[in-house]
């Protein structure tokens, strides 16, 4: 199953006016900068923060065709990507501006992505940095431990039963 972002991601959220248009190549620098801000504390804690590398890894893996931009009140607020793979979709580059975290926006975006995968009957995989508070968000939405190493924790979520549109 291929995921291509040609339409906005439908998100239900009782917060600021939210929009989730597909990303374009022009979004890469804003996303790279946000990634550096969002991941800095966790990467520093793990002894892995490199000012240049954190941005370059995003640039190297940025696929606008699989990415949605998150806008709050018309302003760039984050992004989320859903990359198809052989046995699942990979949830990647899910970043939200720090001042917007904890208010339900991330939950709304995650729910919209998972609803899409549930309808497709597709499992979702992701990795999160060890010790990251984001892991609790994913576990609340049904993700379970698949594997881990010294830096990353790999989580997986089966599609919700009875939701598939197939």
C-alpha positions in Angstrom: 0.0 0.0 0.0 1.5 3.3 -1.0 1.0 6.5 1.0 1.2 9.7 -0.9 0.2 13.0 0.7 -2.0 14.7 -2.0 -4.7 16.0 0.4 -4.7 17.6 3.8 -4.7 15.2 6.8 -8.1 15.4 8.5 -7.5 16.2 12.1 -10.1 16.7 14.8 -8.8 19.0 17.5 -10.5 21.5 19.8 -7.5 23.8 19.7 -6.3 26.6 17.4 -7.3 26.5 13.8 -5.2 23.6 12.5 -4.3 22.7 8.9 -2.2 19.8 7.7 -1.4 20.3 4.0 1.0 18.0 2.2 4.6 19.1 2.5 6.7 20.5 -0.4 10.5 20.5 -1.0 10.5 24.1 0.3 9.5 22.9 3.8 12.7 21.0 4.4 14.7 23.7 6.2 11.9 24.6 8.6 11.4 20.9 9.4 15.2 20.4 9.8 15.4 23.4 12.2 12.4 22.2 14.2 13.9 18.7 14.4 17.1 20.1 15.9 15.1 22.0 18.6 12.7 19.2 19.5 15.4 16.4 19.7 18.2 18.4 21.3 17.5 17.6 24.9 17.1 13.9 24.3 20.1 13.7 22.0 22.3 15.6 24.5 21.2 13.3 27.3 22.2 10.3 25.1 25.5 12.0 24.2 24.5 12.1 20.5 23.7 15.7 19.7 25.6 17.2 16.8 24.4 20.6 15.6 25.0 19.8 11.9 24.2 16.1 11.8 20.7 16.5 13.4 19.7 18.7 10.6 21.5 16.9 7.8 19.9 13.5 8.7 16.5 15.2 8.2 17.5 16.7 4.9 18.8 13.4 3.6 15.6 11.5 4.5 13.0 14.2 3.8 10.3 12.9 1.4 7.6 15.6 0.8 5.4 13.1 -0.9 5.0 11.2 2.4 4.9 14.2 4.7 2.3 16.6 6.0 3.0 20.0 7.5 1.2 20.9 10.7 0.0 24.5 10.8 -1.6 26.2 13.8 -3.4 29.5 13.1 -1.7 29.6 9.7 1.8 29.3 11.1 4.2 26.4 10.7 4.0 24.2 13.8 5.4 20.9 12.9 5.2 17.9 10.6 4.5 14.2 10.4 5.5 11.6 7.8 4.1 8.2 7.0 6.5 6.1 4.8 5.2 2.9 3.3 7.4 -0.2 3.8 6.9 -3.9 2.9 5.1 -5.0 6.1 3.9 -1.7 7.7 4.0 2.1 7.4 6.7 3.9 9.3 5.7 7.0 11.3 8.6 9.4 11.0 9.5 13.0 11.5 6.7 13.7 13.9 7.7 17.0 15.4 5.6 19.7 17.0 6.9 23.1 18.2 7.7 22.9 21.9 5.2 25.7 22.9 2.4 23.6 21.3 3.3 20.3 23.0 1.0 19.0 25.7 -2.1 20.6 24.5 -3.7 17.8 22.4 -2.5 18.8 19.0 0.0 16.0 18.7 -2.7 13.5 19.9 -5.1 14.8 17.2 -2.5 14.5 14.5 -1.4 11.0 15.7 -5.0 9.8 15.8 -5.6 11.0 12.2 -2.5 9.1 11.0 -3.5 6.0 12.9 -7.1 6.2 11.7 -5.8 6.2 8.1 -3.7 3.1 8.8 -6.5 1.3 10.6 -8.8 1.9 7.5 -6.0 0.4 5.3 -5.5 -2.5 7.7 -1.8 -1.6 7.9 0.5 -1.9 11.0 2.5 1.2 12.0 6.1 1.2 13.1 8.3 3.9 14.6 11.4 4.6 16.6 11.7 7.0 19.4 14.9 8.0 21.3 15.4 6.2 24.6 14.0 8.1 27.5 11.9 10.4 25.3 8.6 11.5 26.8 7.0 10.9 23.4 7.1 7.2 24.0 4.2 7.6 26.5 2.1 9.2 23.8 2.7 6.3 21.5 2.0 3.7 24.1 -1.3 5.4 25.0 -2.3 4.9 21.3 -1.5 1.2 21.3 2.1 1.0 20.4 4.1 -1.8 22.0 7.8 -2.5 22.3 9.3 -4.4 19.3 13.1 -3.9 19.9 15.6 -1.4 21.4 19.2 -0.6 21.3 21.4 1.9 23.2 19.8 4.9 21.4 16.4 3.9 19.9 13.3 2.2 21.1 11.3 0.6 18.2 7.6 0.4 18.6 4.8 -1.3 16.6 1.0 -1.0 16.5 -1.3 -3.4 14.8 -4.3 -1.9 13.0 -7.4 -1.6 15.1 -9.8 -4.6 14.5 -13.0 -4.0 12.6 -11.9 -0.6 11.1 -10.5 -1.7 7.7 -12.3 -0.3 4.7 -11.2 -3.3 2.6 
